[in-house]
């Protein structure tokens, strides 16, 4: 397939798009040289997951390339039980060979992951895409979608926007 042109990560509290685009800029590579753009498709924060997927899709489209994704579970470990934070006091747990479940309990056996009560913290890493590369579907940019496990935590508008009705 080729060589990895660039891989990096950065902690970004509530500024995922800024961090991602900054890393792309700092890479020193021309996006046009990319053949495959990969993203963590979730689960994760609703906005953060959408940002990562959208950036991979945009770069792939600009380069005329394919894109693909892997779950946060697999980017932590494709071969072990993985725990990820869900809503407050809840976790997603994916045991090897099973679908993820949402629970308030941490597994009794060994696991990797991050979130409240998990020590040590193990985060998804872009470098793990290399070991997953053969199993990742290479798709056109418009086909790459986030993998949401639950509905987004958004509120319903309580009041109008303060606009006056238009009359004739």
HELIX and SHEET records of a PDB file:
HELIX    1   1 UNK A   16  UNK A   26  1                                  11    
HELIX    2   2 UNK A   31  UNK A   33  5                                   3    
HELIX    3   3 UNK A   46  UNK A   63  1                                  18    
HELIX    4   4 UNK A   72  UNK A   76  1                                   5    
HELIX    5   5 UNK A  126  UNK A  128  5                                   3    
HELIX    6   6 UNK A  129  UNK A  132  1                                   4    
HELIX    7   7 UNK A  133  UNK A  135  5                                   3    
HELIX    8   8 UNK A  141  UNK A  143  5                                   3    
SHEET    1   A 2 UNK A  36  UNK A  40  0                                        
SHEET    2   A 2 UNK A  66  UNK A  70  1                                        
SHEET    1   B 4 UNK A 101  UNK A 103  0                                        
SHEET    2   B 4 UNK A  91  UNK A  94 -1                                        
SHEET    3   B 4 UNK A  82  UNK A  85 -1                                        
SHEET    4   B 4 UNK A 112  UNK A 113  1                                        
END                                                                             
